[in-house]
Amino acid sequence: MSEYILVVDDQFSVRLFIQNALEQFGYEVKAVASGSECLCLATSLHRPSLILLDQNMPGMTGLQVLAQMAQDDQAKNIPVIMISGEEDLEASARSLGVCEILSKPLDLDHFLKTVRATLEKGTAKS
């Protein structure tokens, strides 16, 4: 099975924008709308190589997803880039293991460089 990037955002237009941008650069992408869907995939046998996680979602925030992922021996090792419009998120997100935090609206060039660099770091750990 090939590696893939999981995009988690409750806004359809944001998921579609990120998915299309990543696919144009050759990445395999799955996109889901909720934290619970993210957790199902993060703890499955075919785990993503990277998770792009929104903070503000109904039902479960990105930080709540991270806290639950930290309880799973496999999921806690998946690199996560958090994407948010919130300013005061960094300390909490970093304490839960987030690799990078990107602000909305996304700067596409910076976003793609961050994804590439995070995937390279993740591959180096393996």
Beta strands, then each sheet from edge to edge (+ up, - down):
strand 1: 5-8
strand 2: 29-32
strand 3: 50-54
strand 4: 80-84
strand 5: 100-103
sheet 1: 2+ 1+ 3+ 4+ 5+
end
